[in-house]
Amino acid sequence: MQYIIMAAQLLTGLSLLVFVHELGHFLAAKMFGIRVTKFYIFFDAWGKKLFSKQIGETEYGFGWLPLGGYVQIAGMVDETQDSSKLSATPESWEFRSKPAWQRLIVMLGGIIMNIITGLIIFFFYLHQFEKSYTPVAEINKDGIFAHKLAQKIGFETGDKIMSVNGETPVRFEDVLSTKTILGGTITVERQGQMKTVQIPDDFYKELATGQKFIEPMHQEIFVEEVAKGAGAEKAGMKAGDKIVAIDSVKVERFSGLQELLCRKSNQKSIVSVERNQQITNLEAQIDSSGKLGFVPKFKLPYKEQNYTWANALQYSWVEGREAIMTQVVGLRKMFSGKIKATESISSPIGIAKVYGGTWDWGRFWRLTATISFVLAFMNLLPIPALDGGHILFLMPELLFRRKLSEAFLEKAQVAGMILLLGLMVFAFGNDIYKGVTGKNNITQVKPC
């Protein structure tokens, strides 16, 4: 069932993003009077399609191959038509008859729509799902708690976060952004002095193992749900209980609770909970994996800042910029040899796994917004067959009024398609290999 949910989320997210991307090209073409003969979500490879309907001059449809989509623009050399079909005198409604600046806008249309869509979804997500954030200024009242992994690279418990890569962070989650885990600097205040911690370029590998890094000094843990038959239920724990101590040892954060429970695996312990403003001591059996059997709900004992309409829009752009910068940094490190291609290139199989086997609307919208920005960036790359390739070939005409021949564009298009197909085969093969062998190049650290 989980694989069906993975596939459903992937197809829903990709359908939406492919639609808005191709709609961007479609609307821009129509704005300049260019005919669009086909509008397809997913590819109708070898003429096979799931659905199609002719409306006016355009055939709208769904293809069967979920690797993208396309609009067939009259008079344009692309993956749907070659230069042999463009030998006649250009018609006024053809792409090739329009000024270079208009053709540039048509090619940018999909990228612009993906950016706008990403902003809208992030805005919706922040305002309706996340709703609030913890300011760094609040966390700095007590400082951070540094786990062993953080201590290894130079953090200490009690450090106060002052800047990340030279910028002052507002939200605590911005401290743990990909700008830092892919290599960066964090400046902290320690006992009245400024210290700079350098994050190694390959730090993301250690974080991927599940090791704890830094977190707020204090965290309140509440019981959201109790598993039937588990030690928590038998001890009398109830939803809404706040866990305050294990065998009289005060619990100040969830990671601390996990460590305490791990040390007492297969033992009975006294769990102190706060219920109706009173402390109740419960004797509970901890299982062999160091669990009581409840779903935790966290709350930071700091003043939260609600997302307003204004700052939700502001942070929508911050999230989108972060998604794009992650791609920029990742590609740079991959081409410099600091990151392996097998670690950074994923196919739809890998993306589906990220969506997960349970349908969580918050996660779905956040991931879809991120992918929208990623698609915008990837389509801007100067590779023939991508929008960026078409834009690159428009530059000589825009700058020097020298138009490239349609025969050259056709050959470049073929080369680009071969390159993209090769990358897709590599990505699918890489994800399938990881799935079959279980080799994700990452050894997960178990909590106990």
Summary of the structure (lengths in Angstrom):
residues: 448
radius of gyration: 26.6
end to end distance: 28.9
largest distance: 87.2
contacts: 1363
relative contact order: 0.12
helix: 47%
strand: 22%
